[in-house]
């Protein structure tokens, strides 16, 4: 089963690497392998839960900006 975060990344045209960089901008360091484990549910620690929460916030912001851009261009 695909994670909701991965589905949202795909619908936004973004990658896990992009998301890792966005997390780093918020002060959270995650390796690509840990990110994969977190998104697949293999890694379920307090940090992993925080990463999932921040990923949701980052994607909310991105989807909102994309929606505003699309609405203003239409």
N, C-alpha and C positions, 0 to 999 in steps of 0.2 A: 504494500500500500504506500502511496506517495504521501509525504507529509504535507499538511496545509501550508507550511512556510514555503516548501519547494514549489507547490502549485502556484502560490501567490508570486514567487520570484519569476516563474515562467510566464505568468500572465502579464507581468510588468516588463518583461524582456530584460530582467536582471539576472546576475549570476551569484553563486555562493561567495565567490571572491569579492564581488562588489559589496555584498552584505558584511563580509569580514572586515572590509575597510571602513564601512559605516559604523560597525561596532567599535573599531579602534578609535574612531573620531569621538565616540562616547566614553572612551577610557577602558574598554573591555577587549582584552587580547584573547583571541581564539585561533588555534591552528586549523588549517584546512581539514586535517584528519579528525580533530575534535568536533569541528562543525558538522562534518558528515555523521559522526556518531550521535551528536545531539539531535540533528534533524531526523535521524532514523529511529531515535528513541533508545538506542543502546546505552548512551551516557545519560544518566538521570540523577544528577547531583544538584545541590543548591545553585552552583554557578550555571549549570546547564539550564535550569529553570529560569534564571535571570536572563540568559542569552535568548531563550525562546520569547520571553516577555519583551525584551528590547527589539528583537527581530520583528515582532508584531507591530510595535510602535513605529519602527523605521518604515515598514511596509505601509502602514496606515498613512504616514506622512507622504510617502511616494505616490501612493494611489490617489490621495487627495490632490496633490500637485498635478498629476497626470490628468485627473478629471477636470480640474480647473482649466488646464491648458487646452484640453479637447473642447470643453464647453465654450471657451473664448474664441477658439478657432472656427467653430461651427457656425 
